Amino acid sequence: MTVEDDKAFLTRLFDAAVAAADPRLALASALPKPPKGRTIVIGAGKGAAQMAAAFEDLWPTPVEGVVVTRYGYAAPTKSIRIMEASHPVPDEAGAKATQALFEAVAGLGPDDLVVALICGGGSALLPAPPPGLTLADEAALNECLLTSGAPISVMNAIRKQVSTIKGGRLAAAAHPARVVSLVVSDVPGDDPAQVASGPTVPDDVTRVDALNQIAAYGIVLPEKIRDQLASDKGHPPLPDDAVFMNNEVHVIASASLSLEAAARLASSENIPPVILSDAIEGEARDVGQVHAAIAREVRQRSRPFAPPVVILSGGETTVTIRNAGGRGGRNTEFLLALANGIQGQNITALAADTDGIDGSEDNAGAFADGTTWSRIRASGHDPAALLSAHDAWGAFDSIDDIFAPGPTGTNVNDFRAILIR
């Protein structure tokens, strides 16, 4: 088998993982019963437009509503309005989309049904700063959090304290209508309150919890954000609030289900699969080094697994930006660190974001093998320097190993597959 054969195999595994999170298949088995009154669809995330289009085809009665997705991720719909906004840094279009969502759920009654289609990316797409803060303040907060290296749960705990839509507030605005949230999870552990910062799903994280997490991770926030957090204003509702009493929440697709689909395909092609975890977090380069150590142990000592084997994992790593100016994302940074650790080994790996975009460029991720590090050097670049500069995209682009399938219409976070012959 050649490296190109191995890349093709890994690509098939990625395709199987994405297919398992297909909005149409996921929605078909999770639809609520139509209501006596109106059906309003709201939603946010990178795959929200595809979810809305699928919902329209599946729903038996008239439907209306609005969802927001990232620029370039729209899909044709009949009656549900699709709006586009900026990700990962919020913009004015996102603020207008947030207002449109509140307008869509205003004035509803107990016989009406609100179906919330929620997936990853919604946090940035739904800017809604509280009184005293501006869109620029929320954008500054988002940029600060994205470079902090904090896990997604910590970032979301902070975002919910400085928002008028996150933390269940959109569902509260729909009361007394019943809200059914159908969630495609892109977060470790599949807590629906964490996906898109839970606009329709409250959680019990308090202001004190958020402040403790800020201190624990040493996050330096803009002054106006610190002042807001120090005040006693704008607390999100808690799950036991009566406005949520009749609501339902269903996780309809997740990293776990996608990894299991990839594992089944690998088995069908006579490559034994092992799923390490669907909830791996941590600094991307550190996680890459650990995966490389496991892969070397398998290749050299046949432990803890005997080759051939494909090691699968998911979750959401982070990148703490130490040097500005690099291009790439957490999956390419993971992979460049892994490439250093598998030099000379008969190992091929793919790391990619299941939504089709990893970081600042238009790729989902990249491929690496035992020759990657030396080939980057041969192309005239220093791979260690590129890793230090957070320019993993530049490293893999220099050897034509970028993986760019385009937007997938879904998002269950990172997909990593390491094939050991």
Sine and cosine of phi, psi and omega as CSV:
sin_phi,cos_phi,sin_psi,cos_psi,sin_omega,cos_omega
0.00,0.00,0.65,-0.76,0.02,-1.00
-1.00,-0.09,0.19,-0.98,0.07,-1.00
-0.87,0.48,-0.60,0.80,0.02,-1.00
-0.90,0.44,-0.60,0.80,0.09,-1.00
-0.89,0.46,-0.67,0.74,-0.01,-1.00
-0.92,0.40,-0.63,0.78,0.06,-1.00
-0.88,0.47,-0.66,0.75,0.02,-1.00
-0.90,0.44,-0.64,0.77,0.05,-1.00
-0.89,0.46,-0.73,0.69,-0.01,-1.00
-0.91,0.42,-0.59,0.81,0.06,-1.00
-0.89,0.45,-0.64,0.77,0.05,-1.00
-0.89,0.45,-0.61,0.80,0.05,-1.00
-0.90,0.43,-0.68,0.73,0.05,-1.00
-0.87,0.50,-0.71,0.70,0.00,-1.00
-0.88,0.48,-0.63,0.78,0.02,-1.00
-0.91,0.41,-0.64,0.77,0.02,-1.00
-0.90,0.43,-0.68,0.74,0.01,-1.00
-0.92,0.39,-0.67,0.74,-0.01,-1.00
-0.88,0.48,-0.56,0.83,0.00,-1.00
-0.92,0.39,-0.33,0.94,0.03,-1.00
-0.96,-0.26,0.30,0.95,0.01,-1.00
-0.85,0.53,0.79,-0.61,-0.08,-1.00
-0.85,0.53,-0.63,0.78,-0.05,-1.00
-0.90,0.43,-0.73,0.68,0.00,-1.00
-0.91,0.42,-0.65,0.76,-0.04,-1.00
-0.93,0.37,-0.63,0.78,-0.05,-1.00
-0.95,0.30,-0.58,0.81,-0.15,-0.99
-0.82,0.57,-0.56,0.83,-0.06,-1.00
-0.99,-0.13,0.12,0.99,-0.11,-0.99
-0.80,-0.59,0.15,0.99,-0.08,-1.00
-0.95,0.30,0.67,-0.74,0.10,-1.00
-0.98,0.21,0.11,-0.99,0.07,-1.00
-0.96,0.26,0.60,-0.80,0.06,-1.00
-0.86,0.50,0.54,-0.84,-0.06,-1.00
-1.00,0.03,0.13,-0.99,0.14,-0.99
-0.94,0.34,-0.56,0.83,-0.05,-1.00
-0.99,-0.13,-0.61,-0.79,-0.07,-1.00
-0.99,0.15,0.42,-0.91,0.16,-0.99
-0.92,-0.39,0.88,-0.48,0.01,-1.00
-0.92,-0.39,0.80,-0.60,0.06,-1.00
-0.97,-0.25,0.78,-0.62,0.14,-0.99
-0.81,-0.59,0.34,-0.94,0.02,-1.00
-0.03,-1.00,0.26,-0.97,0.01,-1.00
-0.38,-0.93,0.59,-0.81,0.07,-1.00
0.65,-0.76,0.17,-0.99,-0.05,-1.00
-0.92,0.40,-0.46,0.89,0.02,-1.00
-0.96,-0.29,0.23,0.97,-0.11,-0.99
-0.92,0.40,-0.57,0.82,-0.01,-1.00
-0.92,0.39,-0.67,0.74,0.05,-1.00
-0.90,0.43,-0.61,0.79,0.06,-1.00
-0.90,0.44,-0.66,0.75,0.00,-1.00
-0.90,0.43,-0.68,0.73,0.01,-1.00
-0.89,0.46,-0.66,0.75,0.02,-1.00
-0.91,0.40,-0.65,0.76,0.00,-1.00
-0.88,0.48,-0.69,0.72,0.02,-1.00
-0.83,0.55,-0.67,0.74,-0.02,-1.00
-0.93,0.37,-0.50,0.87,-0.09,-1.00
-1.00,-0.03,-0.40,0.92,-0.15,-0.99
-0.99,0.13,0.73,-0.69,-0.14,-0.99
-1.00,0.09,-0.19,0.98,-0.06,-1.00
-0.83,-0.56,0.20,-0.98,0.00,-1.00
-0.84,0.54,0.56,-0.83,-0.06,-1.00
-0.62,-0.78,0.51,-0.86,0.06,-1.00
-0.59,-0.81,0.17,-0.99,0.04,-1.00
0.54,-0.84,-0.23,-0.97,-0.05,-1.00
-0.47,-0.88,0.66,-0.75,0.13,-0.99
-0.74,-0.67,0.41,-0.91,0.00,-1.00
-0.86,-0.52,0.67,-0.74,0.02,-1.00
-0.68,-0.73,0.07,-1.00,-0.01,-1.00
-0.95,0.30,0.47,-0.88,0.10,-1.00
-0.78,0.62,0.76,-0.65,0.02,-1.00
1.00,0.05,-0.01,1.00,-0.05,-1.00
-0.95,-0.32,0.20,0.98,-0.04,-1.00
-0.93,0.37,0.35,-0.94,0.06,-1.00
-0.66,-0.75,0.50,-0.87,-0.01,-1.00
-0.93,0.36,0.73,-0.69,0.05,-1.00
-0.74,-0.67,0.26,-0.97,-0.05,-1.00
-1.00,-0.05,-0.80,0.60,-0.10,-0.99
-0.81,-0.59,-0.22,0.98,0.05,-1.00
-1.00,0.03,0.80,-0.60,-0.02,-1.00
-0.97,0.23,0.76,-0.65,0.05,-1.00
-0.97,-0.25,0.82,-0.57,0.07,-1.00
-0.89,-0.45,0.52,-0.86,0.00,-1.00
-0.88,-0.48,0.54,-0.84,-0.01,-1.00
-0.50,-0.87,0.02,-1.00,-0.10,-0.99
-0.99,0.10,0.58,-0.81,0.11,-0.99
-0.56,-0.83,0.72,-0.69,0.22,0.97
-1.00,-0.07,-0.08,1.00,0.01,-1.00
-0.97,-0.24,0.83,-0.56,-0.09,-1.00
-0.91,0.42,0.42,-0.91,0.02,-1.00
-0.66,-0.75,-0.07,-1.00,-0.06,-1.00
-0.89,0.45,-0.56,0.83,0.04,-1.00
-0.88,0.47,-0.60,0.80,0.06,-1.00
-0.91,0.41,-0.62,0.78,0.04,-1.00
-0.89,0.45,-0.64,0.77,0.04,-1.00
-0.92,0.39,-0.61,0.79,0.03,-1.00
-0.91,0.42,-0.64,0.76,0.05,-1.00
-0.85,0.52,-0.71,0.70,0.03,-1.00
-0.88,0.47,-0.63,0.78,0.01,-1.00
-0.90,0.43,-0.57,0.82,0.04,-1.00
-0.91,0.40,-0.68,0.73,0.04,-1.00
-0.89,0.45,-0.62,0.78,0.03,-1.00
-0.91,0.41,-0.56,0.83,-0.02,-1.00
-0.92,0.40,-0.48,0.88,-0.06,-1.00
-0.97,-0.23,0.08,1.00,-0.04,-1.00
-0.97,0.24,0.62,-0.78,0.13,-0.99
0.96,0.29,0.36,0.93,-0.01,-1.00
-0.99,0.11,0.35,-0.94,0.00,-1.00
-0.90,-0.43,0.03,-1.00,-0.07,-1.00
-0.92,0.39,-0.30,0.95,0.03,-1.00
-1.00,0.03,-0.08,1.00,-0.02,-1.00
-1.00,-0.01,0.41,-0.91,-0.01,-1.00
-0.84,-0.55,0.76,-0.65,0.13,-0.99
-0.95,-0.33,0.85,-0.53,0.08,-1.00
-0.96,-0.27,0.89,-0.46,-0.02,-1.00
-0.98,-0.18,0.87,-0.50,0.01,-1.00
-0.98,-0.22,0.97,-0.25,-0.18,-0.98
-0.86,-0.51,0.75,-0.67,0.08,-1.00
-0.53,-0.85,0.03,-1.00,-0.11,-0.99
-0.88,0.48,0.54,-0.84,-0.01,-1.00
0.98,-0.19,-0.19,0.98,-0.08,-1.00
-0.92,0.38,-0.41,0.91,-0.03,-1.00
-0.85,0.52,-0.75,0.66,-0.02,-1.00
-0.96,0.28,-0.47,0.88,-0.06,-1.00
-0.98,0.21,-0.19,0.98,-0.06,-1.00
-0.85,-0.53,0.90,0.43,0.07,-1.00
-0.95,0.30,0.71,-0.70,0.00,-1.00
-0.40,-0.92,0.96,0.28,-0.06,-1.00
-0.92,0.39,0.58,-0.81,0.04,-1.00
-0.96,0.29,0.19,-0.98,0.05,-1.00
-0.80,0.60,0.70,-0.72,-0.02,-1.00
0.99,-0.16,-0.28,0.96,0.05,-1.00
-0.89,-0.46,0.39,-0.92,-0.02,-1.00
-0.90,-0.44,0.15,-0.99,0.08,-1.00
-0.86,0.52,-0.62,0.79,0.03,-1.00
-0.89,0.46,-0.59,0.81,0.05,-1.00
-0.91,0.42,-0.67,0.74,0.01,-1.00
-0.92,0.38,-0.61,0.79,0.05,-1.00
-0.90,0.44,-0.65,0.76,0.03,-1.00
-0.90,0.43,-0.64,0.77,0.06,-1.00
-0.88,0.47,-0.70,0.71,-0.03,-1.00
-0.89,0.46,-0.69,0.72,0.01,-1.00
-0.89,0.45,-0.63,0.78,0.02,-1.00
-0.89,0.45,-0.71,0.71,-0.02,-1.00
-0.92,0.40,-0.64,0.77,-0.05,-1.00
-0.91,0.42,-0.44,0.90,0.00,-1.00
-0.99,-0.17,0.05,1.00,-0.11,-0.99
-0.99,0.16,-0.39,0.92,-0.09,-1.00
0.99,0.15,0.05,1.00,0.00,-1.00
-0.96,0.27,0.52,-0.85,0.05,-1.00
-0.92,0.39,0.33,-0.94,-0.10,-0.99
-0.86,0.51,-0.57,0.82,-0.01,-1.00
-0.89,0.45,-0.60,0.80,0.02,-1.00
-0.95,0.32,-0.70,0.71,0.03,-1.00
-0.85,0.52,-0.68,0.73,-0.02,-1.00
-0.93,0.36,-0.58,0.82,0.04,-1.00
-0.86,0.50,-0.60,0.80,0.01,-1.00
-0.97,0.25,-0.71,0.70,-0.02,-1.00
-0.84,0.54,-0.63,0.78,-0.06,-1.00
-0.91,0.40,-0.39,0.92,-0.02,-1.00
-0.99,0.13,-0.23,0.97,-0.04,-1.00
-0.79,-0.61,0.78,0.63,-0.04,-1.00
-0.50,-0.87,0.40,-0.92,0.12,-0.99
-0.94,-0.35,0.13,0.99,0.01,-1.00
-0.81,-0.59,-0.53,0.85,-0.07,-1.00
-0.97,0.26,0.19,-0.98,0.05,-1.00
0.93,0.37,0.57,0.82,0.07,-1.00
1.00,0.04,-0.02,1.00,-0.10,-0.99
-0.92,0.40,-0.54,0.84,0.02,-1.00
-0.92,0.39,-0.64,0.77,0.06,-1.00
-0.91,0.41,-0.63,0.78,0.04,-1.00
-0.88,0.48,-0.59,0.80,0.01,-1.00
-0.93,0.37,-0.41,0.91,0.00,-1.00
-0.99,0.15,-0.27,0.96,-0.01,-1.00
-0.83,0.56,0.69,-0.72,0.28,0.96
-1.00,-0.09,0.20,0.98,0.09,-1.00
-0.91,0.41,0.50,-0.86,0.06,-1.00
-0.99,0.16,0.67,-0.74,0.00,-1.00
-0.91,-0.42,0.82,-0.57,0.10,-1.00
-0.92,-0.40,0.91,-0.41,-0.01,-1.00
-0.99,-0.11,0.84,-0.55,0.05,-1.00
-0.94,-0.34,0.92,-0.39,-0.26,-0.97
-0.90,-0.43,0.78,-0.63,0.21,-0.98
-0.99,-0.13,0.94,-0.35,-0.16,-0.99
-0.99,0.14,0.75,-0.66,0.12,-0.99
-0.86,-0.51,0.34,0.94,-0.06,-1.00
-0.89,-0.45,0.56,-0.83,0.08,-1.00
-0.85,0.52,0.75,-0.66,0.00,-1.00
1.00,0.01,-0.22,0.98,0.08,-1.00
0.86,0.50,0.57,0.82,0.11,-0.99
-0.97,0.26,0.92,-0.39,-0.07,-1.00
-0.89,0.46,-0.39,0.92,0.03,-1.00
-0.94,0.35,-0.26,0.97,0.00,-1.00
-1.00,-0.06,-0.37,0.93,-0.05,-1.00
-0.95,0.32,0.85,-0.53,-0.04,-1.00
0.85,0.53,0.44,0.90,-0.05,-1.00
0.88,0.47,0.41,0.91,0.16,-0.99
0.84,0.55,0.85,0.53,0.02,-1.00
-0.88,0.48,-0.46,0.89,0.01,-1.00
-0.88,-0.47,0.14,0.99,-0.04,-1.00
-0.75,-0.66,0.95,-0.31,0.00,-1.00
-0.97,0.24,0.31,-0.95,0.17,-0.99
-0.66,-0.75,0.04,-1.00,-0.11,-0.99
-0.98,-0.19,0.32,0.95,0.07,-1.00
-0.97,0.24,0.82,-0.57,-0.09,-1.00
-0.99,-0.15,0.09,-1.00,0.07,-1.00
-0.87,0.49,-0.65,0.76,0.02,-1.00
-0.89,0.46,-0.66,0.75,0.04,-1.00
-0.86,0.51,-0.70,0.71,-0.01,-1.00
-0.89,0.46,-0.69,0.72,0.01,-1.00
-0.90,0.44,-0.62,0.78,0.04,-1.00
-0.90,0.43,-0.62,0.78,0.02,-1.00
-0.94,0.35,-0.60,0.80,0.07,-1.00
-0.86,0.50,-0.69,0.72,0.01,-1.00
-0.92,0.38,-0.66,0.75,-0.06,-1.00
-0.90,0.44,-0.59,0.81,-0.03,-1.00
-0.99,-0.13,0.03,1.00,0.05,-1.00
0.88,0.47,0.60,0.80,-0.05,-1.00
-0.99,0.17,0.81,-0.59,0.02,-1.00
-0.99,-0.13,0.92,-0.40,-0.08,-1.00
-0.97,-0.24,0.42,-0.91,0.10,-0.99
-0.86,0.52,0.47,-0.88,-0.11,-0.99
-0.85,0.52,-0.68,0.73,-0.04,-1.00
-0.91,0.42,-0.55,0.83,0.06,-1.00
-0.94,0.35,-0.67,0.74,0.03,-1.00
-0.87,0.49,-0.66,0.76,0.01,-1.00
-0.90,0.44,-0.65,0.76,0.03,-1.00
-0.89,0.45,-0.69,0.73,-0.01,-1.00
-0.93,0.37,-0.46,0.89,0.01,-1.00
-0.98,0.19,-0.28,0.96,-0.01,-1.00
-0.99,0.15,0.09,-1.00,0.03,-1.00
-0.95,-0.32,0.51,0.86,-0.07,-1.00
-0.92,-0.38,0.49,-0.87,0.20,-0.98
0.97,0.24,0.49,0.87,0.03,-1.00
-0.93,0.37,0.69,-0.73,0.06,-1.00
-0.95,0.32,0.44,-0.90,0.02,-1.00
-0.93,0.37,0.43,-0.90,0.02,-1.00
-1.00,-0.08,0.34,-0.94,-0.07,-1.00
-0.86,0.51,-0.44,0.90,-0.03,-1.00
-1.00,0.08,0.11,0.99,0.06,-1.00
-0.89,0.46,0.67,-0.74,-0.08,-1.00
-0.87,0.49,-0.41,0.91,-0.04,-1.00
-0.92,0.39,-0.30,0.95,-0.01,-1.00
-0.99,-0.17,0.09,1.00,-0.20,-0.98
-0.85,0.52,-0.65,0.76,-0.09,-1.00
-0.99,-0.15,0.13,0.99,-0.06,-1.00
-0.99,0.13,0.34,-0.94,0.05,-1.00
-0.76,-0.65,0.50,-0.86,0.04,-1.00
-0.72,-0.69,0.77,-0.64,0.00,-1.00
-0.72,-0.69,0.82,-0.58,0.16,-0.99
-1.00,0.08,0.93,-0.38,-0.13,-0.99
-0.99,-0.17,-0.24,0.97,0.07,-1.00
-0.43,-0.90,0.51,-0.86,-0.08,-1.00
-0.37,-0.93,0.18,-0.98,0.05,-1.00
-0.88,0.48,-0.61,0.79,-0.02,-1.00
-0.86,0.51,-0.75,0.66,0.00,-1.00
-0.90,0.43,-0.61,0.80,-0.01,-1.00
-0.93,0.36,-0.66,0.75,0.05,-1.00
-0.90,0.43,-0.61,0.79,0.04,-1.00
-0.90,0.43,-0.60,0.80,0.05,-1.00
-0.91,0.40,-0.67,0.74,0.05,-1.00
-0.90,0.44,-0.63,0.78,0.01,-1.00
-0.90,0.44,-0.65,0.76,0.02,-1.00
-0.89,0.46,-0.66,0.75,0.02,-1.00
-0.91,0.42,-0.67,0.74,0.02,-1.00
-0.86,0.51,-0.70,0.72,0.02,-1.00
-0.87,0.48,-0.63,0.78,0.00,-1.00
-0.92,0.39,-0.35,0.94,0.04,-1.00
-0.98,-0.22,0.31,0.95,0.11,-0.99
0.91,0.42,0.48,0.88,0.15,-0.99
-0.91,-0.42,0.94,-0.35,-0.01,-1.00
-0.87,0.49,0.75,-0.67,0.03,-1.00
-0.98,-0.20,0.46,-0.89,0.15,-0.99
-0.73,-0.69,0.81,-0.59,0.07,-1.00
-0.99,-0.13,0.92,-0.39,0.02,-1.00
-0.94,0.35,-0.79,0.62,-0.02,-1.00
-0.10,-1.00,0.46,-0.89,0.11,-0.99
-0.98,-0.21,0.17,0.98,-0.12,-0.99
-0.69,-0.73,0.64,0.77,-0.02,-1.00
-0.99,0.16,0.79,-0.61,0.05,-1.00
-0.83,-0.56,0.11,-0.99,0.02,-1.00
0.82,-0.57,0.07,-1.00,0.01,-1.00
-0.90,0.44,0.77,-0.64,-0.15,-0.99
-0.83,0.56,-0.70,0.71,-0.05,-1.00
-0.94,0.35,-0.55,0.84,0.05,-1.00
-0.93,0.37,-0.68,0.73,0.05,-1.00
-0.89,0.45,-0.59,0.80,0.06,-1.00
-0.89,0.45,-0.66,0.75,0.01,-1.00
-0.90,0.43,-0.64,0.76,0.01,-1.00
-0.92,0.40,-0.69,0.72,0.04,-1.00
-0.87,0.48,-0.63,0.78,0.03,-1.00
-0.90,0.44,-0.66,0.75,0.01,-1.00
-0.89,0.45,-0.66,0.75,0.04,-1.00
-0.90,0.44,-0.71,0.71,-0.02,-1.00
-0.89,0.46,-0.65,0.76,0.05,-1.00
-0.89,0.46,-0.67,0.74,-0.01,-1.00
-0.88,0.47,-0.64,0.77,0.04,-1.00
-0.91,0.42,-0.72,0.69,-0.07,-1.00
-0.92,0.39,-0.65,0.76,-0.14,-0.99
-1.00,-0.04,-0.49,0.87,-0.12,-0.99
-0.77,-0.64,0.06,1.00,0.02,-1.00
0.82,0.57,0.62,0.79,0.08,-1.00
-0.57,-0.82,0.55,-0.84,0.01,1.00
-0.98,0.20,0.01,1.00,0.06,-1.00
-0.76,-0.65,0.45,-0.89,0.03,-1.00
-0.99,-0.12,0.71,-0.70,0.08,-1.00
-0.96,0.28,0.42,-0.91,0.04,1.00
-0.97,0.25,0.55,-0.84,0.01,-1.00
-0.36,-0.93,0.48,-0.88,0.15,-0.99
-0.88,-0.47,0.84,-0.54,-0.03,-1.00
-1.00,-0.07,0.84,-0.55,-0.04,-1.00
-0.92,-0.38,0.58,-0.81,0.10,-0.99
-0.41,-0.91,0.35,-0.94,0.03,-1.00
-0.59,-0.81,-0.16,-0.99,-0.03,-1.00
0.82,-0.58,-0.45,-0.89,0.00,-1.00
-0.53,-0.85,0.97,-0.26,0.08,-1.00
-0.99,0.16,0.09,-1.00,0.02,-1.00
-0.75,-0.66,0.32,-0.95,0.07,-1.00
-0.78,-0.62,0.89,-0.46,0.09,-1.00
-1.00,0.06,0.92,-0.38,-0.09,-1.00
-0.97,0.24,0.90,-0.43,0.02,-1.00
-0.97,-0.24,-0.43,0.90,0.00,-1.00
-0.72,-0.70,0.86,-0.50,-0.03,-1.00
-0.96,0.27,0.36,-0.93,0.13,-0.99
0.96,-0.29,-0.24,0.97,-0.01,-1.00
-0.97,0.24,0.32,-0.95,0.05,-1.00
-0.89,-0.45,0.64,-0.77,0.02,-1.00
0.60,-0.80,-0.22,-0.98,-0.01,-1.00
-0.45,-0.89,-0.13,-0.99,-0.12,-0.99
-0.93,0.37,-0.54,0.84,-0.03,-1.00
-0.95,0.30,-0.66,0.75,0.04,-1.00
-0.94,0.35,-0.56,0.83,0.04,-1.00
-0.92,0.38,-0.68,0.73,0.10,-0.99
-0.81,0.59,-0.72,0.69,-0.13,-0.99
-0.95,0.32,-0.58,0.82,0.02,-1.00
-0.92,0.38,-0.62,0.78,0.08,-1.00
-0.91,0.41,-0.64,0.77,0.04,-1.00
-0.90,0.43,-0.63,0.77,-0.01,-1.00
-0.85,0.52,-0.59,0.81,0.04,-1.00
-0.90,0.44,-0.59,0.81,-0.07,-1.00
-0.99,0.10,-0.18,0.98,-0.02,-1.00
-0.91,-0.42,0.34,0.94,-0.02,-1.00
-0.82,0.57,0.75,-0.66,0.06,-1.00
0.99,0.17,0.00,1.00,-0.06,-1.00
-0.99,-0.14,0.47,-0.88,0.04,-1.00
-0.99,0.12,0.94,0.33,-0.08,-1.00
-0.70,-0.71,0.69,-0.72,0.07,-1.00
-0.76,-0.65,0.66,-0.75,-0.10,-1.00
-0.69,-0.73,0.48,-0.88,0.14,-0.99
-0.77,-0.63,0.74,-0.67,0.14,-0.99
-0.75,-0.66,0.78,-0.62,-0.10,-1.00
-0.41,-0.91,0.44,-0.90,0.11,-0.99
-1.00,0.05,0.74,-0.67,-0.09,-1.00
-0.93,0.36,-0.19,0.98,0.08,-1.00
-1.00,0.07,-0.11,0.99,0.05,-1.00
1.00,-0.10,-0.09,1.00,-0.02,-1.00
-0.75,-0.66,0.80,-0.60,0.02,-1.00
-0.85,-0.53,0.99,-0.15,0.09,-1.00
1.00,0.07,-0.68,-0.73,-0.22,-0.98
-1.00,-0.05,-0.21,0.98,-0.05,-1.00
-0.97,-0.26,-0.22,-0.98,-0.09,-1.00
-0.98,-0.22,0.32,0.95,0.01,-1.00
-0.98,-0.22,0.41,-0.91,0.09,-1.00
-1.00,0.10,-0.47,0.88,-0.04,-1.00
0.09,-1.00,-0.66,-0.75,-0.06,-1.00
-0.26,-0.97,0.13,-0.99,0.10,-0.99
-0.95,-0.32,0.48,-0.87,0.13,-0.99
-0.61,-0.80,0.45,-0.89,0.09,-1.00
-0.52,-0.85,-0.13,-0.99,-0.08,-1.00
-0.92,0.40,-0.19,0.98,0.01,-1.00
-0.96,-0.27,-0.05,1.00,-0.12,-0.99
-0.84,0.54,-0.76,0.65,-0.07,-1.00
-0.86,0.51,-0.71,0.70,-0.03,-1.00
-0.94,0.33,-0.56,0.83,0.02,-1.00
-0.93,0.37,-0.57,0.82,0.07,-1.00
-0.90,0.43,-0.66,0.75,0.06,-1.00
-0.88,0.47,-0.67,0.74,-0.01,-1.00
-0.91,0.42,-0.42,0.91,0.02,-1.00
-0.99,0.17,-0.02,1.00,0.04,-1.00
0.99,-0.12,0.23,0.97,-0.02,-1.00
-0.87,-0.49,0.42,-0.91,0.06,-1.00
-0.99,-0.17,0.95,-0.30,-0.07,-1.00
-0.88,0.47,-0.57,0.82,0.02,-1.00
-0.91,0.42,-0.65,0.76,0.02,-1.00
-0.92,0.39,-0.64,0.77,0.03,-1.00
-0.90,0.43,-0.63,0.78,0.05,-1.00
-0.90,0.43,-0.68,0.73,0.01,-1.00
-0.89,0.45,-0.54,0.84,-0.02,-1.00
-1.00,0.03,0.11,0.99,-0.04,-1.00
0.84,0.54,0.62,0.78,0.01,-1.00
-0.91,-0.41,0.79,0.61,0.01,-1.00
-0.91,0.42,-0.55,0.84,0.05,-1.00
-0.86,0.52,-0.71,0.70,0.02,-1.00
-0.87,0.49,-0.60,0.80,0.01,-1.00
-0.89,0.45,-0.77,0.64,-0.06,-1.00
-0.97,0.25,-0.50,0.87,0.07,-1.00
-0.91,0.42,-0.53,0.85,-0.03,-1.00
-0.92,0.40,-0.35,0.94,0.01,-1.00
-0.87,-0.49,0.25,0.97,0.09,-1.00
0.86,0.52,0.67,0.74,0.04,-1.00
-0.90,-0.43,0.38,0.92,0.09,-1.00
-0.95,0.31,0.62,-0.78,0.05,-1.00
-0.93,-0.37,0.92,-0.38,-0.12,-0.99
-0.72,-0.70,0.99,0.17,0.02,-1.00
-0.98,0.20,-0.18,0.98,-0.08,-1.00
1.00,0.06,0.12,-0.99,0.01,-1.00
-0.83,0.56,0.70,-0.71,-0.08,-1.00
-0.99,-0.16,-0.28,0.96,-0.03,-1.00
1.00,0.09,0.13,0.99,0.07,-1.00
-0.53,-0.85,0.01,-1.00,-0.02,-1.00
-0.25,-0.97,0.97,-0.23,0.12,-0.99
-0.86,-0.52,0.48,0.88,0.14,-0.99
0.97,0.25,-0.45,-0.89,-0.19,-0.98
-0.94,0.35,0.59,-0.81,0.12,-0.99
-0.80,-0.60,0.82,-0.57,0.02,-1.00
-0.78,-0.63,0.75,-0.66,0.02,-1.00
-0.68,-0.73,0.81,-0.58,-0.03,-1.00
-0.85,-0.53,0.91,-0.41,-0.04,-1.00
-0.99,-0.13,0.82,-0.58,-0.01,-1.00
-0.87,-0.49,0.90,-0.43,-0.02,-1.00
-0.99,0.14,0.00,0.00,0.00,0.00
